């Protein structure tokens, strides 16, 4: 069977760029040359070059930002739904830097989906807080928080760029108990694509988390949209042992989850 020459070229370009990344010549966060420059360098067409770049993007090795170009992806953040710390603490423990921006906040009538997740009656109102989170200066997460108003009176007057987990504890005496997760791959659309600097239809990871307090009452729901190359979901089958090891400072990667 004849080997497709285009597929051979795509594989060769992919491997060459991957070797540059793994060898540190193209460092994490570094910008790749333009597609025109790369196609000239590899003596190929823009279409073939684009196929190689898309293959590396699918593997999480590189990422692109609309109107800015291609970049080498930094190391992924570890995400374990069984282990709970707030987002800022998680990032600091992994020796990274985080910035949170509040995009909008409002009281609204809950959608049918959110009414079901929060176990609300018809036409009930919820508080919606939309935030954007950057990791080491790179936008990686767009999140919609939906809160039961009766649990958090006056919260929209607070500084919502801080940890909501800490705010819940300090002002309302509410602590997270358990959470229920739905994790699905999807495509970036509309506000999500714009906020994450992605082209329409780009792959992302959607994580929906319904949170309970220490009295097992549903209090809020977070809908997170992640750049697919930004996190690695890791679940330990013995979470208590993993937590004990982490607390003891033993080796191995951090296994953490992401309350607000």
C-alpha positions, 0 to 999 in steps of 0.5 A, a space after each residue: 500500500 502506498 504511503 500518503 506523502 502528505 501524511 508523511 510530511 505532517 508526521 515529520 513536521 509534528 515530530 520535528 516541532 515536538 523534539 524542539 519542545 521536548 528539548 527546551 528550544 521552544 520553551 513553555 509559553 513561548 510563541 511559535 513563528 508564524 505559519 508562513 515562516 514555518 511552512 517556508 522553513 519546512 518547505 511545505 504548504 500552509 495546509 500541510 503545516 496547519 495539519 501538523 499544528 492541529 495534531 500538536 494542539 490536539 495532544 495539548 503540546 501547543 495552543 493558539 489564541 485568536 489573532 495572536 498565533 501559536 504558543 507552546 503549552 505550559 505544564 498542565 494543572 493537576 485536577 482531582 475531584 476527590 480532593 478539595 482546596 480552593 483554586 488559589 491555594 491549589 495553584 500556589 501549591 503547584 508553584 503557579 500564579 493565578 489571577 481572577 477577573 469578574 466579568 459580570 454578576 446578576 440575579 436571574 431566573 434559573 434556566 430549566 437545567 440549573 433548576 434541575 441541578 439546584 433542585 429549584 421550583 419553577 421560575 426560581 431566581 439564582 445569583 450568577 457570577 461569571 469569572 475568568 481565570 488566568 494561570 501564569 498570565 494565560 487565560 485558561 478557565 471561564 466559569 459561571 457560578 450559580 448560587 442560591 440567593 437565600 444562602 448568600 444574602 448580599 454577596 454581590 456587594 463583595 469582592 468576588 475576585 477573591 476565593 468564593 470558598 473563603 468568602 463562604 466560610 468567613 461571611 456565611 459560615 458555610 463550608 463545602 461538604 461533598 460535590 457532584 461532577 459531570 465532565 464532558 468534552 465540548 466546543 467553545 462557542 460565543 462568550 466562552 470562545 471570546 473569553 478564552 481567546 479561542 476560535 469558534 468550535 475549538 475543543 474545551 473541557 466542560 466541568 459542571 460541579 454541584 456543591 453541598 454544604 456541611 449540612 448536605 444542602 445544595 448551595 451552588 453550581 459551578 459550570 467551568 469551561 477549561 482550555 483542554 490543554 490546561 488541566 489533567 484530571 487525576 483520580 486516586 482510588 484511595 483518596 484518603 491515602 492520597 490526602 495523607 501523603 500530600 499532607 505529609 509532604 511525600 513525593 509525587 504529583 499534586 492531586 487537587 480539585 477546584 472549589 471556587 
